[in-house]
Amino acid sequence: TVTIATSKAGVVIGRGGAGVSELKKAFEKIMGTTVRVNIEEVKKPELYAKLVGENIAYQLQKRIAFRRAIKQSAGATMRAGAKGVRIQVSGRLNGSEMARREKEIQGSVPLHTIRADIDYACVPALTKAGIVGVKVWIYKGEMK
């Protein structure tokens, strides 16, 4: 059984379930046995660091200003219910000659608290100037 968690389930499923049958055939070819494919929709994609990081990386590849991309993503994450978010981009930002590091912090992200429920992701953005690294920390509160 393969479970795919996605923020846009309609895109993965396709018209009349054509995407699911394609995925199933591809998985069966790789595995050599019958495979069951489940697709789950992520309710709040703004609270998943991997999805936020991929969104920022996609925007950077489309040549959107990095400050605008990280500020909008951080604001959306905080509005979705996170207690804190920290986004860091590093590399040749906006295609400049000198690589540098910029970060946006909203709320609090207690990295030294063991009980803290923190989601982390590191995603590369393949820009024309080179690779820009995007790191995202999302603090969702303390675990019980």
Backbone as CSV, one residue per row, in Angstrom:
resi,resn,N_x,N_y,N_z,CA_x,CA_y,CA_z,C_x,C_y,C_z
1,THR,0.846,-1.182,0.000,0.000,0.000,0.000,0.884,1.235,0.000
2,VAL,0.645,2.148,-0.942,1.380,3.400,-1.039,0.410,4.529,-0.725
3,THR,0.735,5.351,0.281,-0.092,6.489,0.646,0.626,7.762,0.247
4,ILE,-0.030,8.596,-0.552,0.536,9.853,-1.017,-0.208,10.989,-0.337
5,ALA,0.524,11.801,0.437,-0.058,12.970,1.081,0.284,14.188,0.237
6,THR,-0.728,14.898,-0.248,-0.504,16.025,-1.131,-1.450,17.169,-0.785
7,SER,-1.027,18.396,-1.098,-1.891,19.540,-0.838,-2.896,19.735,-1.966
8,LYS,-2.597,19.209,-3.156,-3.498,19.329,-4.300,-3.837,17.934,-4.817
9,ALA,-4.801,17.302,-4.170,-5.155,15.929,-4.518,-5.763,15.850,-5.911
10,GLY,-6.503,16.853,-6.334,-7.146,16.851,-7.644,-6.146,16.780,-8.782
11,VAL,-4.987,17.420,-8.616,-3.953,17.393,-9.648,-3.353,15.995,-9.766
12,VAL,-3.141,15.335,-8.630,-2.546,13.992,-8.635,-3.531,12.970,-9.199
13,ILE,-4.808,13.089,-8.825,-5.818,12.122,-9.277,-6.073,12.266,-10.780
14,GLY,-6.174,13.497,-11.260,-6.394,13.722,-12.692,-7.836,13.501,-13.090
15,ARG,-8.097,13.597,-14.388,-9.459,13.434,-14.902,-9.878,11.965,-14.842
16,GLY,-10.942,11.715,-14.094,-11.485,10.357,-14.007,-10.540,9.347,-13.374
17,GLY,-9.592,9.792,-12.578,-8.662,8.885,-11.911,-7.549,8.372,-12.803
18,ALA,-7.271,9.073,-13.908,-6.221,8.641,-14.834,-4.838,8.700,-14.191
19,GLY,-4.608,9.734,-13.360,-3.315,9.877,-12.691,-3.040,8.753,-11.713
20,VAL,-4.089,8.318,-11.003,-3.938,7.241,-10.022,-3.576,5.938,-10.730
21,SER,-4.239,5.659,-11.854,-3.937,4.411,-12.570,-2.523,4.435,-13.144
22,GLU,-2.059,5.611,-13.602,-0.674,5.731,-14.078,0.321,5.468,-12.950
23,LEU,0.064,6.089,-11.791,0.936,5.875,-10.629,0.947,4.402,-10.230
24,LYS,-0.225,3.789,-10.233,-0.330,2.385,-9.838,0.490,1.496,-10.779
25,LYS,0.394,1.743,-12.081,1.166,0.963,-13.055,2.665,1.155,-12.844
26,ALA,3.080,2.411,-12.590,4.505,2.693,-12.377,5.021,1.987,-11.124
27,PHE,4.237,2.035,-10.033,4.648,1.372,-8.793,4.700,-0.141,-8.977
28,GLU,3.732,-0.704,-9.686,3.719,-2.152,-9.903,4.908,-2.587,-10.753
29,LYS,5.318,-1.754,-11.699,6.488,-2.062,-12.521,7.759,-2.081,-11.668
30,ILE,7.859,-1.113,-10.738,9.034,-1.025,-9.862,9.045,-2.176,-8.852
31,MET,7.909,-2.415,-8.191,7.835,-3.394,-7.113,7.736,-4.834,-7.621
32,GLY,7.053,-5.027,-8.735,6.876,-6.381,-9.246,5.675,-7.102,-8.656
33,THR,4.876,-6.435,-7.823,3.664,-7.024,-7.252,2.529,-6.015,-7.381
34,THR,1.333,-6.455,-6.986,0.195,-5.531,-7.034,0.340,-4.490,-5.925
35,VAL,-0.061,-3.272,-6.245,0.099,-2.151,-5.313,-1.231,-1.429,-5.185
36,ARG,-1.565,-1.037,-3.959,-2.748,-0.229,-3.701,-2.283,1.206,-3.446
37,VAL,-2.868,2.191,-4.132,-2.462,3.597,-4.018,-3.569,4.372,-3.315
38,ASN,-3.237,4.986,-2.178,-4.158,5.863,-1.448,-3.657,7.296,-1.574
39,ILE,-4.560,8.222,-1.815,-4.187,9.636,-1.897,-4.930,10.384,-0.808
40,GLU,-4.166,11.048,0.077,-4.743,11.834,1.161,-4.452,13.305,0.918
41,GLU,-5.455,14.140,1.169,-5.253,15.570,0.989,-4.812,16.189,2.313
42,VAL,-3.761,17.012,2.267,-3.276,17.722,3.446,-4.192,18.924,3.656
43,LYS,-4.803,19.007,4.845,-5.791,20.061,5.095,-5.159,21.451,5.157
44,LYS,-4.055,21.585,5.906,-3.387,22.888,6.034,-1.945,22.759,5.553
45,PRO,-1.692,22.957,4.263,-0.323,22.806,3.755,0.641,23.863,4.299
46,GLU,0.103,24.967,4.861,0.969,26.014,5.417,1.662,25.569,6.691
47,LEU,1.210,24.456,7.295,1.803,23.973,8.545,2.788,22.826,8.321
48,TYR,3.134,22.527,7.081,4.102,21.483,6.759,5.347,22.136,6.162
49,ALA,6.467,22.002,6.847,7.695,22.678,6.452,8.132,22.289,5.044
50,LYS,7.998,21.033,4.682,8.415,20.581,3.359,7.615,21.293,2.261
51,LEU,6.311,21.416,2.455,5.467,22.065,1.450,5.728,23.567,1.385
52,VAL,5.961,24.202,2.541,6.284,25.634,2.561,7.618,25.870,1.857
53,GLY,8.618,25.032,2.157,9.930,25.161,1.531,9.873,24.969,0.022
54,GLU,9.102,23.960,-0.430,8.974,23.726,-1.872,8.276,24.885,-2.561
55,ASN,7.304,25.493,-1.879,6.603,26.646,-2.438,7.559,27.829,-2.609
56,ILE,8.383,28.093,-1.592,9.353,29.188,-1.679,10.378,28.896,-2.771
57,ALA,10.856,27.654,-2.842,11.835,27.279,-3.873,11.249,27.473,-5.270
58,TYR,9.984,27.111,-5.439,9.318,27.293,-6.732,9.237,28.775,-7.097
59,GLN,8.903,29.613,-6.097,8.824,31.056,-6.349,10.190,31.625,-6.711
60,LEU,11.246,31.159,-6.034,12.591,31.641,-6.349,13.000,31.240,-7.766
61,GLN,12.603,30.050,-8.181,12.912,29.600,-9.541,12.169,30.425,-10.579
62,LYS,11.006,30.966,-10.213,10.230,31.822,-11.108,10.662,33.283,-11.017
63,ARG,11.788,33.530,-10.342,12.426,34.846,-10.233,11.587,35.876,-9.468
64,ILE,10.840,35.404,-8.466,10.131,36.316,-7.562,11.123,36.758,-6.497
65,ALA,11.017,38.012,-6.040,11.934,38.546,-5.037,11.900,37.670,-3.780
66,PHE,13.096,37.309,-3.285,13.169,36.342,-2.182,12.547,36.887,-0.903
67,ARG,12.721,38.187,-0.611,12.153,38.751,0.623,10.632,38.667,0.609
68,ARG,10.053,38.987,-0.552,8.606,38.928,-0.681,8.116,37.493,-0.504
69,ALA,8.808,36.529,-1.101,8.413,35.118,-1.015,8.447,34.625,0.427
70,ILE,9.538,34.938,1.166,9.633,34.404,2.531,8.688,35.149,3.483
71,LYS,8.465,36.442,3.286,7.536,37.176,4.156,6.106,36.689,3.955
72,GLN,5.695,36.461,2.704,4.347,35.970,2.437,4.152,34.570,3.013
73,SER,5.137,33.703,2.849,5.020,32.334,3.366,4.981,32.321,4.887
74,ALA,5.813,33.154,5.520,5.821,33.217,6.984,4.485,33.740,7.503
75,GLY,3.945,34.754,6.858,2.644,35.294,7.267,1.523,34.274,7.114
76,ALA,1.529,33.546,6.005,0.504,32.525,5.778,0.605,31.406,6.814
77,THR,1.825,31.031,7.180,2.022,29.977,8.183,1.508,30.427,9.545
78,MET,1.797,31.674,9.904,1.315,32.180,11.197,-0.212,32.284,11.208
79,ARG,-0.809,32.699,10.089,-2.278,32.782,10.009,-2.921,31.396,10.071
80,ALA,-2.197,30.366,9.631,-2.729,28.994,9.653,-2.747,28.401,11.059
81,GLY,-2.071,29.061,12.012,-2.139,28.593,13.393,-0.824,28.170,14.010
82,ALA,0.300,28.441,13.363,1.594,28.099,13.945,1.936,29.097,15.053
83,LYS,2.704,28.639,16.045,3.126,29.535,17.120,4.402,30.268,16.761
84,GLY,5.123,29.777,15.759,6.341,30.443,15.322,6.847,29.834,14.028
85,VAL,7.541,30.656,13.244,8.104,30.176,11.985,9.431,30.876,11.757
86,ARG,10.383,30.127,11.228,11.694,30.672,10.887,12.054,30.155,9.505
87,ILE,12.298,31.081,8.570,12.635,30.713,7.197,13.977,31.340,6.863
88,GLN,14.895,30.533,6.342,16.225,31.026,5.984,16.527,30.636,4.543
89,VAL,16.954,31.623,3.752,17.398,31.351,2.380,18.853,31.753,2.292
90,SER,19.659,30.941,1.613,21.078,31.254,1.507,21.608,30.830,0.153
91,GLY,22.481,31.661,-0.389,23.067,31.408,-1.700,23.130,32.709,-2.477
92,ARG,23.187,32.618,-3.786,23.257,33.811,-4.636,21.852,34.372,-4.816
93,LEU,21.410,35.136,-3.815,20.051,35.676,-3.792,19.897,36.751,-4.863
94,ASN,18.802,36.661,-5.615,18.509,37.561,-6.744,19.633,37.564,-7.780
95,GLY,20.419,36.495,-7.856,21.471,36.377,-8.859,22.690,37.240,-8.596
96,SER,22.886,37.698,-7.362,24.017,38.569,-7.056,25.335,37.783,-7.102
97,GLU,26.449,38.511,-7.212,27.770,37.872,-7.280,28.162,37.248,-5.944
98,MET,27.875,37.959,-4.848,28.227,37.471,-3.510,27.054,36.679,-2.920
99,ALA,27.334,35.484,-2.461,26.308,34.692,-1.787,26.111,35.243,-0.386
100,ARG,24.866,35.217,0.079,24.590,35.664,1.442,23.412,34.890,2.004
101,ARG,23.096,35.187,3.257,22.064,34.463,3.977,21.072,35.467,4.544
102,GLU,19.792,35.225,4.324,18.739,36.088,4.860,17.734,35.203,5.583
103,LYS,17.143,35.732,6.667,16.134,34.938,7.368,14.988,35.806,7.845
104,GLU,13.860,35.177,8.015,12.635,35.817,8.495,12.140,34.990,9.672
105,ILE,11.951,35.639,10.812,11.476,34.951,12.009,10.210,35.641,12.490
106,GLN,9.153,34.870,12.678,7.909,35.392,13.251,7.499,34.466,14.377
107,GLY,7.054,35.026,15.492,6.714,34.215,16.656,7.985,33.694,17.306
108,SER,7.895,32.557,17.963,9.072,31.965,18.608,9.274,30.546,18.104
109,VAL,10.544,30.159,17.974,10.904,28.796,17.568,11.940,28.293,18.572
110,PRO,11.492,27.658,19.679,12.423,27.206,20.724,13.135,25.906,20.340
111,LEU,14.297,26.025,19.726,15.014,24.854,19.231,15.638,24.021,20.346
112,HIS,15.834,24.604,21.542,16.448,23.868,22.645,15.422,23.192,23.541
113,THR,14.122,23.382,23.270,13.088,22.733,24.061,12.763,21.384,23.432
114,ILE,12.982,20.320,24.177,12.799,18.974,23.634,11.330,18.674,23.373
115,ARG,10.432,19.199,24.208,8.993,18.949,24.038,8.392,19.701,22.858
116,ALA,9.114,20.647,22.286,8.569,21.473,21.207,8.299,20.641,19.962
117,ASP,7.121,20.835,19.384,6.746,20.160,18.127,7.189,21.057,16.974
118,ILE,8.389,20.769,16.430,8.959,21.592,15.365,9.094,20.752,14.107
119,ASP,8.541,21.270,13.017,8.661,20.632,11.704,9.766,21.361,10.953
120,TYR,10.722,20.610,10.388,11.885,21.196,9.715,12.034,20.605,8.320
121,ALA,12.441,21.448,7.382,12.720,20.963,6.028,13.806,21.825,5.401
122,CYS,14.620,21.198,4.563,15.666,21.886,3.799,15.438,21.541,2.329
123,VAL,15.181,22.564,1.517,14.822,22.358,0.112,15.752,23.190,-0.769
124,PRO,16.360,22.605,-1.806,17.175,23.405,-2.730,16.309,24.033,-3.815
125,ALA,16.633,25.283,-4.177,15.974,25.958,-5.293,17.005,26.094,-6.402
126,LEU,16.736,25.504,-7.553,17.682,25.517,-8.658,17.443,26.761,-9.510
127,THR,18.148,27.852,-9.205,17.990,29.103,-9.945,19.040,29.192,-11.046
128,LYS,18.930,30.216,-11.886,19.888,30.389,-12.982,21.274,30.738,-12.464
129,ALA,21.346,31.415,-11.309,22.627,31.814,-10.734,23.285,30.676,-9.955
130,GLY,22.524,29.639,-9.615,23.053,28.528,-8.825,21.996,28.033,-7.859
131,ILE,22.421,27.192,-6.946,21.487,26.617,-5.984,21.315,27.571,-4.801
132,VAL,20.060,27.832,-4.445,19.728,28.620,-3.258,19.069,27.669,-2.277
133,GLY,19.613,27.571,-1.073,19.057,26.683,-0.057,17.937,27.365,0.706
134,VAL,16.854,26.644,0.932,15.707,27.159,1.695,15.506,26.240,2.890
135,LYS,15.609,26.802,4.098,15.375,26.032,5.318,14.153,26.607,6.017
136,VAL,13.298,25.729,6.523,12.057,26.155,7.166,11.890,25.404,8.482
137,TRP,11.653,26.163,9.559,11.303,25.607,10.866,9.911,26.119,11.203
138,ILE,8.984,25.223,11.576,7.646,25.636,11.981,7.372,25.064,13.369
139,TYR,7.088,25.960,14.316,6.803,25.574,15.697,5.288,25.518,15.872
140,LYS,4.784,24.315,16.211,3.333,24.112,16.319,2.833,24.055,17.759
141,GLY,3.727,24.204,18.729,3.344,24.120,20.139,4.080,22.976,20.812
142,GLU,3.827,22.796,22.103,4.505,21.733,22.835,3.725,20.440,22.753
143,MET,4.456,19.322,22.712,3.822,18.006,22.699,3.361,17.647,24.104
144,LYS,2.327,16.847,24.164,1.826,16.427,25.475,2.661,15.322,26.044
